């Protein structure tokens, strides 16, 4: 499997995880929400970096 295919699969996987996390965010207790939002934002930044790398290939 070449690098472009690996990145595409990783992008698809991360997109699904982010969508699922956003849906679950409403069920998280208020005191845990800031930490979860921080982690979600990190995942979104990683996804953006992967998408940028994918477009460069």
N, C-alpha and C positions, 0 to 999 in steps of 0.2 A: 504494500500500500504506500503510495507516495505521500509527500508532505501535504499537498493540497487536500487530498481526501481525508487525512487525519484531522486537519484543521477544520474542515467542513463538518465532520462528525462531532468534534468537540464543540463547535458553535451550536449545532442542533441540540446537543445534550444540555449545554449551559442555558440555552434559550428556554428549554422545557423546565429546567430547575428554577430559573428566575420567575417564570410565569406561575409555577406551583407555589413558590415562596410568597409571591405577591398575594395569591389567593388565601394562603394560610395566615398572612400577616394580620388579618382582621380577628383571628381567634387567639392571638397571642396576648397575654396579660400586659397591661399598660407599663408595668415596671420593667419588663423585658424588651419592650418594643424598640427603644433606642439602640440597643446592641444588635438586634436583628436587622434594623434598618441600615446600620453601619455595614454589616456583613453583606447585605443585599446590594448596597452601593458598590462595595468592592467587587462583587461578582459582575455587576453591570460594567464596571471599568475594564475588567479582564475581558469580558465579551467584546467590548468596543475595540480593544487592542487586537484581539484575535480576528475580528472582522476586517480591521485595517490591514493586518498581515495577509489575510486571505485575498484581499483585493490587489495587493502588491504582487502576488504570485501569478 
